[in-house]
């Protein structure tokens, strides 16, 4: 029973200390209490405390000095990618050029019912399915599963997709991305996704589902994206509009897309 419970206790202590570090309550350079003190304060075994500290060290939030202790250090990993929602499609192309990609699979399959419905496909129409991991500064931050109609997928090769953003490939073939609908939520990482994103199973992820349409309202891409929240965030500029008593927030005029991500500390990233 202990072996089944202790990992949860280790993660609870990890999350507690992580919150204190990212909020600034534990400042950069501060020395954490020793393992015996943390174990006594939280009613844990020392091996459980050690596991929590290992998680913090693996995330780059602390450094452990043998014989000296464990010290808080400012996050040193890749800064989060910040996606500008109003400038979504062109921003994605710019982001693709600034980051790397690892292609995990590329195949033509029968369209699953939900995908066929979302893309408004004809009965029996097949799709090209790909799975990619996108990287920033060499570190994974997103797990992307895309389905495009076979007529679109045939315009590019597996090698093309491994080197060029999908939207660029579609536009090169004459497809026009006119509008998109999307939903954003949260989910937990399963074993396959966790391994690809270098996370523990059950880690929290940002989930996005997007369907892109051409000017004739035909679906040209279905994207299911999972993002590490410490390396990716959404941003939207808003303005107050409307008459007195009916004032509301409205998206501001889109800003030009940036070819490189806005660099800011992960603990100060804007809320999705």
N, C-alpha and C positions, 0 to 999 in steps of 0.2 A: 504494500500500500504506500509506503514512504516514497519508493522510486517513482510512483505515479503522481504524487502530490508535489514533491520538491521542485520539479521544473516550473510549476505554476508559481510557487513561492519565489523562486529565483527571478522569474519574469516580473512579478509584482514589485520586488525591490529594485530591479533594473529600471522599471517605468517610474518609480518614485524618485530615484536619484537622477534619472534622465530629465524629468520635469524640473527638478531643482537646478540642474545645470543649464538647460536651455532657457529657463526663465530668468537666469542671472542671480538666483538666490545663493547658488554656489558659484562664486566668480572664478574667472580663469586664474589658474595657479593655486587655488585653494587645495589644501590637503584633506582628503576624506578620512573619516575615522578608520581605525584599523579593523581588520576582519573580526577579531574577538569582540570589539565594541559593537560593530554593526550586528553581529550575530546575537549578542545579548539584548540590544535595543529592540530588535525586531523578532526575537524568539525563533531564530533560524539556526540551522547547522552551519558551520563554517564553510563546508563544501558548497552549500547553497549560496552563501554570500560570495564565494569565489566565482561561482558561475555568473552571478549578476554583474560582478566587476569585469569579468571576461567579455560579457556582452557590451558593456560600455566601452571597453578598450577596443573591441572589434569595430565599433562605430566611430572610433577616433575621439571620443569625448573625455577620456581619461588616459593617462600614461602611468604605467606601473614601474616604480624604481625599486629593484630588489634591495632590501635593507633600509629603504627610506620611506616607502609608503606609496599611496595612490593619489595622483594629483589631477585636478581638472585642467583640461586644455581646450582652447577654442577649437570648434570644428574645423578640420583641415582638409576635408574631402571635397569632392566636386560641388560647386554652388548649384542650387536648383535651377532648372530651366523654368522660365516664367513665360507662359503662353498668353498672348493677348487675345481674349475672346472675340472682340469686335472685328479684329483683322485676321480671323481664324485661318482661312484657306491659304492666303499668301504667307502668313506667319508660319504655317506648317512647312511650306517649301523652304523658307529661309532657315528654319530650325533643322530641317533635314540636311542642309548643306553644311551646317556648323557642327554636326554630330556624326558619329559612326553608326554602323548597323551590322548585325550578325543575322544572317538568314538561316532559320532553323528548318523550314520546310517550304516546298513549292509543288503544288499538284493541282490537277483538274478533277473536280468531284461533282456529283449530283448536288444541287442546291438544297440544303436543309430547309424545311418548311418555313421557319421563321425568317431565314435569309431571303428566300424567294418572295415572300410576302413583302418584306421591307423594301426590296429592290424592284418590286413590281415586274418580276420576270414572267416570261411566257412559260406555259406548262412544259416540263422536260428540259428547260434551258439550264445548262451547266454553268459552274462558276470556277474561277481560278482562286484557290485558297493558298494563302501564305502566312507563315508565322515568322516574325522578326523580333529581335531584341535590339533596341536602340541604346546607344551609349553616349555619355558625355564625359570628356576627359578620360576615356578608356574604361569608365565604370557604367554598368547597366542601370538604366532608369525607367525603361518602359518595355512592356511585352505586348506586341501588336499582332492581332489576328485580323486579316483582311480577306474579304470575298468581293470579287469583281465579276461581272458577267463574262462568260467565255469570249464573247466577241471583242471585249476590251482587253482581256488578259493575253490574247494571242498576239497583240501588238508589241509585246516586250518579252524578253527572255529571263530565265532565272538569274543569269549573270547581270542583266540590266538592273533587276530589282535589288541585287546585292550591292549595287554601287550608286544607284540614283533614287531619289525620293519618288514614291508611287505617283503623287500628283503631277510631278514633272513628266514622268513617263506617259501618263494618260494625256496630258496636254500636248506632248510631242506627237502623239498619234491622232490629234484632232479632237479629242474629247474636251468639252468645256464644262468645268465645274461651276455651276451657276448658283446653287444654294445648298444648304445642308441643315439637317435637324440632328439634335444630339441630346443625350441625357447623361448627367454626371451623378455618380453616387459613390459608395464605398463597398469594399468587399475584403475578404481574407485570402491570403496566398495559399494555394494548394501546393502539393509537392513539386510538380513540374515547373510551375511559375516561380515558386520560391527558389528553386535551384538556378533557374535562368537569371533571376534578378539578385542573386547572392543574398537571400534573406532566409529567415527561419520560417518554417511552415506555420501558417496562422497569422503572419504579419499583416498589418493593415495596409490596404492599397486603395488608391483612387481608381475608380472604374468609369470609363467613358464609352458610350456607344454612339456612333455617328453614322448617318446615311447621307451620301452626297448625290445630288441630282444634276442632270444637265438641263439646258434651257427647255427641252421638250418634256421635262418632268420624268424622264427615265432614270432609274437608279443606276449609278456607275460605280459606287463603292460602298461597302458596308465595313465599318471598322469597329472592332472591339479592342479597347486599349486598357491596359493595367499599368499604373504608374506608382513608383516608389514616392511616397509623400515627402520624404526628406530630400528628394532630388527633382521634384516637379511640382509646380503650382500654377493655378489659373489666375489671371488678372483681368479686371474689367474697369474702365473708367466710366463714371456716372455723372450726370448733371441733374439738377432739380428742374422739373418742368411742370406746366399746368397752371391753372388759375388758383387764386386763394381758396383754400378749403379742399382743393383737389390736387394738391402738389404731390408729385411722385418722382421716383428715380427713373431716369431714362439713360440708355447707353449713350456715351459721348461719341462724337465723330471719330471714327477709327484713326489711329496714328499709323504712320508708315511702319511696315514690319522691320524688325531689327535682324541683322544677319547673325548676331551673337547674342547670347542670353544675357539678360540683366543680371549682374553679379551682386549678390547680397547674402549675408549670413543666413544659413538655413533656419535658425531660430527666429528670424525676422521676416520670413517669407509671407507674402500676402495670403489671406485666407481664400480657399477656393470659392 
